[in-house]
Amino acid sequence: MNKNQIGCVEHALRNQNRFYASADDKDWNDLVEKGYATKHPGWEDSMAYFRVTGSGKKALSEVD
């Protein structure tokens, strides 16, 4: 995880494990590809909710 991803994951975990961002967000989509997050449709087609997975929580604890 890069520094920005760490901040995003920490933010999501402080907010009921949800982060609302652009569906094309580079960092979040990278986390999804790595299995550290899941992606869910947002209110707008261009937006998405991202949630941290158990693997993401574990990865965060290893870099934190």
Secondary structure, 3 states (H helix, E strand, C coil): CCHHHHHHHHHHHHCCCCEEEECCCHHHHHHHHCCCEEEEECCCCCEEEEEECHHHHHHHHHHC
